Amino acid sequence: MFRLAVLLVLLYVFFVSISLMGASIKLFGKGFAERLLATTANPFIGLFIGVLATSLVQSSSTTTSMTVAMVAAGALDLTHAIPVIMGANIGTSVTNTLVSAGHISRPVEFRRAFAAATVHDFFNLIAVAILLPLQIATGFLSKVSLAMANAFQGVGGLKFTSPLKAITKPAVDAVGDATGDNSIAMLLVSVVLLFVALRYIVVMLKSLIIGRVELFFT
């Protein structure tokens, strides 16, 4: 129960970091959004940004979450965000390849580990090689995602008020007041919270799952 409570707190911190990131991006102003859109206007540059960012932070979830926050804040267009997210999927393949390199001193283990790692690598590379040209030519991914968003938004004919926004707003406002609504400081705080939350969410989920497995076999 304690670990479950900690997990819920970490999820709250994660949602606060996303909301805080969106708020900080809005404070950067129109010029920042225009420069970001100009930078990612070339889909191959967007793809490279996604690969580089994920390779550096070793977390595709972090890169994807930041991209989603930028789209929500209006700093990044959905069409330009798709190559970045695809790049994040390629960048996350670096992690499993690095893990396989840990077995390099044992040839048999390394051969098996590297073979398993490259399955993930080539799956992501082939998926991007097929889907990115189709997206550039037809925009089908952005069209489908927008259609789904519009369909869910109109379910039941009711206006949806996000409960997450309501519960995270006090924390976001508190950070904004503490930093004097400084966009750079708020962005740095949001990135730190995002890293911490994602890191320990994984740790807590592993401990919860391993604990249940141990109970099953005892």
C-alpha positions as CSV (number, residue, x, y, z in Angstrom):
1,M,0.0,0.0,0.0
2,F,2.9,2.3,0.8
3,R,4.5,1.7,-2.6
4,L,1.1,2.2,-4.3
5,A,0.7,5.6,-2.5
6,V,4.2,6.6,-3.6
7,L,3.3,5.6,-7.2
8,L,0.3,7.8,-7.1
9,V,2.4,10.7,-5.8
10,L,4.9,10.2,-8.6
11,L,2.1,10.1,-11.2
12,Y,0.9,13.5,-9.8
13,V,4.4,14.9,-10.1
14,F,4.5,13.6,-13.7
15,F,1.3,15.4,-14.6
16,V,2.4,18.6,-12.8
17,S,5.7,18.5,-14.8
18,I,3.7,18.2,-18.1
19,S,1.4,21.0,-17.2
20,L,4.3,23.2,-16.0
21,M,6.1,22.6,-19.2
22,G,3.1,23.7,-21.2
23,A,2.8,26.8,-19.1
24,S,6.5,27.7,-19.4
25,I,6.4,27.3,-23.2
26,K,3.5,29.7,-23.4
27,L,5.5,32.3,-21.5
28,F,8.3,32.1,-24.2
29,G,5.9,33.9,-26.5
30,K,5.1,33.9,-30.2
31,G,8.7,34.3,-31.4
32,F,9.8,31.0,-29.7
33,A,6.9,29.1,-31.3
34,E,7.8,30.6,-34.7
35,R,11.5,29.6,-34.4
36,L,10.6,26.1,-33.3
37,L,8.1,25.6,-36.1
38,A,10.8,26.9,-38.6
39,T,13.4,24.4,-37.2
40,T,11.1,21.4,-37.4
41,A,9.5,22.3,-40.7
42,N,11.8,19.9,-42.4
43,P,10.6,16.4,-41.3
44,F,14.1,14.9,-41.5
45,I,15.4,17.6,-39.1
46,G,12.5,16.8,-36.8
47,L,13.4,13.1,-37.0
48,F,17.0,13.9,-36.1
49,I,16.0,16.0,-33.2
50,G,13.9,13.2,-31.8
51,V,16.8,10.7,-32.2
52,L,19.3,13.0,-30.7
53,A,17.1,14.1,-27.7
54,T,16.2,10.4,-26.9
55,S,19.8,9.2,-27.3
56,L,21.0,11.9,-24.8
57,V,18.4,11.4,-22.1
58,Q,18.0,7.7,-22.7
59,S,14.2,8.0,-22.4
60,S,11.7,8.1,-25.3
61,S,9.0,8.7,-22.8
62,T,10.7,12.0,-21.8
63,T,11.1,13.2,-25.4
64,T,7.5,12.2,-26.3
65,S,6.1,13.8,-23.2
66,M,8.0,17.1,-23.9
67,T,6.7,17.0,-27.6
68,V,3.1,16.4,-26.4
69,A,3.5,19.4,-24.0
70,M,4.7,21.6,-26.8
71,V,1.9,20.6,-29.1
72,A,-0.6,21.3,-26.3
73,A,0.9,24.7,-25.7
74,G,0.7,25.6,-29.4
75,A,4.5,25.9,-29.7
76,L,4.7,22.9,-32.1
77,D,2.4,21.8,-34.8
78,L,1.1,18.3,-34.9
79,T,2.4,17.7,-38.4
80,H,5.9,18.7,-37.2
81,A,5.6,16.7,-34.0
82,I,5.1,13.4,-35.8
83,P,8.7,13.1,-37.1
84,V,10.1,14.1,-33.7
85,I,8.1,11.2,-32.0
86,M,9.2,8.8,-34.7
87,G,12.8,9.9,-34.0
88,A,12.2,9.2,-30.3
89,N,11.3,5.6,-31.3
90,I,14.6,5.3,-33.1
91,G,16.6,7.0,-30.3
92,T,15.2,4.6,-27.7
93,S,16.8,1.7,-29.7
94,V,20.2,3.1,-28.6
95,T,19.5,2.0,-25.0
96,N,19.0,-1.7,-25.7
97,T,22.1,-1.8,-28.0
98,L,24.2,-0.3,-25.1
99,V,22.8,-3.0,-22.8
100,S,23.8,-5.7,-25.2
101,A,27.3,-4.2,-25.3
102,G,27.7,-5.1,-21.7
103,H,28.0,-8.8,-22.7
104,I,30.8,-8.1,-25.2
105,S,33.4,-10.0,-23.2
106,R,31.3,-13.2,-23.4
107,P,30.9,-14.0,-27.2
108,V,28.0,-16.4,-26.9
109,E,26.0,-14.1,-24.6
110,F,26.9,-11.0,-26.7
111,R,25.6,-12.7,-29.9
112,R,22.3,-13.5,-28.3
113,A,22.0,-10.1,-26.6
114,F,22.9,-8.2,-29.8
115,A,20.4,-10.3,-31.9
116,A,17.6,-9.4,-29.4
117,A,18.6,-5.7,-29.4
118,T,18.6,-5.5,-33.2
119,V,15.1,-6.9,-33.4
120,H,13.9,-3.7,-31.6
121,D,16.2,-1.5,-33.7
122,F,15.1,-2.8,-37.1
123,F,11.4,-2.8,-36.1
124,N,11.6,0.9,-35.3
125,L,13.8,1.7,-38.3
126,I,11.5,-0.2,-40.8
127,A,8.4,1.4,-39.2
128,V,9.8,4.9,-39.7
129,A,11.1,4.1,-43.2
130,I,7.6,3.1,-44.2
131,L,5.4,5.5,-42.3
132,L,7.4,8.7,-42.5
133,P,7.3,8.9,-46.4
134,L,3.6,8.1,-46.3
135,Q,3.1,10.9,-43.7
136,I,5.1,13.4,-45.8
137,A,3.2,12.5,-49.0
138,T,-0.3,12.2,-47.6
139,G,-0.3,13.5,-44.0
140,F,-2.4,10.4,-43.0
141,L,-1.1,10.1,-39.5
142,S,-1.9,13.7,-38.6
143,K,-5.4,13.4,-40.3
144,V,-6.2,10.2,-38.4
145,S,-5.1,11.5,-35.0
146,L,-7.1,14.8,-35.5
147,A,-10.1,12.8,-36.5
148,M,-9.8,10.6,-33.4
149,A,-9.3,13.7,-31.2
150,N,-12.4,15.3,-32.7
151,A,-14.4,12.1,-32.3
152,F,-13.6,11.7,-28.6
153,Q,-14.1,15.4,-27.9
154,G,-17.7,15.2,-29.0
155,V,-18.6,12.0,-27.2
156,G,-22.0,12.5,-25.5
157,G,-22.3,16.1,-26.6
158,L,-20.8,17.3,-23.4
159,K,-18.0,19.8,-22.7
160,F,-15.2,17.9,-21.0
161,T,-13.4,19.7,-18.2
162,S,-10.1,18.0,-17.5
163,P,-9.8,16.9,-13.8
164,L,-6.0,16.7,-14.2
165,K,-5.8,20.3,-15.1
166,A,-7.9,21.2,-12.0
167,I,-5.7,19.2,-9.6
168,T,-2.3,20.2,-11.1
169,K,-3.2,24.0,-11.4
170,P,-2.4,24.8,-7.8
171,A,1.1,23.2,-8.0
172,V,1.8,24.9,-11.4
173,D,0.7,28.3,-10.0
174,A,2.9,27.7,-6.9
175,V,6.0,27.1,-9.0
176,G,5.1,30.1,-11.2
177,D,4.9,32.3,-8.1
178,A,8.1,30.9,-6.7
179,T,10.0,31.6,-10.0
180,G,8.3,34.9,-10.7
181,D,6.8,33.4,-13.8
182,N,10.3,33.1,-15.3
183,S,9.8,30.9,-18.4
184,I,13.3,29.4,-18.3
185,A,13.2,28.6,-14.6
186,M,9.8,27.0,-15.0
187,L,11.0,24.9,-17.9
188,L,14.0,23.7,-16.0
189,V,11.9,22.8,-13.0
190,S,9.4,20.9,-15.3
191,V,12.2,18.9,-17.0
192,V,13.8,18.0,-13.6
193,L,10.4,16.9,-12.2
194,L,9.7,14.9,-15.4
195,F,13.0,13.1,-15.2
196,V,12.5,12.3,-11.5
197,A,8.9,11.2,-11.9
198,L,9.6,8.9,-14.9
199,R,12.7,7.4,-13.3
200,Y,11.0,6.5,-10.0
201,I,7.7,5.5,-11.6
202,V,9.6,2.8,-13.4
203,V,11.4,1.8,-10.2
204,M,8.1,1.6,-8.3
205,L,6.3,-0.4,-11.0
206,K,9.2,-2.9,-11.1
207,S,9.1,-3.3,-7.3
208,L,5.3,-3.8,-7.3
209,I,5.5,-6.4,-10.2
210,I,8.5,-8.3,-8.8
211,G,6.8,-8.4,-5.4
212,R,3.6,-9.9,-6.8
213,V,5.7,-12.5,-8.8
214,E,7.6,-13.5,-5.6
215,L,4.3,-14.0,-3.8
216,F,3.1,-16.1,-6.6
217,F,6.0,-18.5,-6.4
218,T,6.2,-18.8,-2.6
